[in-house]
């Protein structure tokens, strides 16, 4: 009679131990993010050598291909010309001058979104008087920069984050820089952290032709810094859209694919809705970070942005 009772007791103990191990593993989700992209993993040499070919990401293949194809003579010849071309293209789009001036006549995103419904999110275009003088009726200045803060809380893990963002508008080009810090409280009272600094650059591919919507194709990089202090770089491809359809509604949607030299890529997507009040955007929505099913965060996100 005692054996069935002891067997049940052993099974119950095993179940409790398994649950504790599962919670302990789940409580280190930030560490798993960092460990995924380290080449010096603690696994055995045989298993790591057998899985090295499958674990190499597309980012590593792209970097290797570029390094092999770009010889010193070719890179030294193309590099300065490409940089000069990009620089002149960006500089030309930042000139706020009448159409009769060099690189003039551009339309810019406005610092105050709803200055006029007919022009949506943009500063009014240049107009010409009967005397041939160019002028703008709009008193709202062009949007030159943005600063913003935000917060995120995962629903499937005890993970929280806050971020600071800076955006510079160079005509129809945009330069983004952000810093985000994740926190994960552990059962022993300590807190794991994960830092994600990011830099992106790219154009509004719609230009000024559809003014309620801005659609940016961005390229750049992400750095992942966890508890170990190791800096893990990644290459980013990002698509971001902003829409101001009717006053005072404001929408933002973005998706970023980060490719690392080691490990699986990271998807970071969000959808936010809110209101534009003067120079401020107040938005809230949902965000998902996905690397693999065992390393995914989903939860609400909120942000406040000031246009300068």
Order of alpha helices (4+ residues) and beta strands (2+ residues): alpha-alpha-alpha-alpha-alpha-beta-beta-beta-beta-beta-beta-beta-beta-beta-beta-beta-beta
